[in-house]
Every structure is written in structure tokens, then in C-alpha cells.
């Protein structure tokens, strides 16, 4: 088996810097996208509620017509 290679401190620094910067970017991006996604979910829920209400009115209206 081959012994492990000594990695340059500059390469180690570059790797850890990239890791930390990508984590910071991810946190910033998440905080940017989270409110937008919540707003989209709220709008979708309101739309679904409105459509369900219209379907219910349509069903009850048909049931009253057949009676």
C-alpha cells in the first residue's frame, strides 16, 4: 500500500475556504428564497380553497336541482 501524500497547506486552505464560502452562499440564498416560497404556498392554498368552494357550490346546486 502506498503511504498518503502530504497535501500542500495552500491546497488545504483553498479547499476549506471554498467549503466555508459555499456554506455562506447557501445560507444567504436560502434566506432569500424562503419568503418567496412561503408566499407561493400561501397563494396556492388560497386558490385551492377557492376552487374547492366553487366545486362544493356546484355539487350542492346540482343536488338541489335534482330534488
Secondary structure, 3 states (H helix, E strand, C coil): CCCCCCCCHHHHHHHHHHHHHHHHHHHHHHHHHHHHHHHHHHHHHHHHHHHHHHHHHHHHHHHHHHC
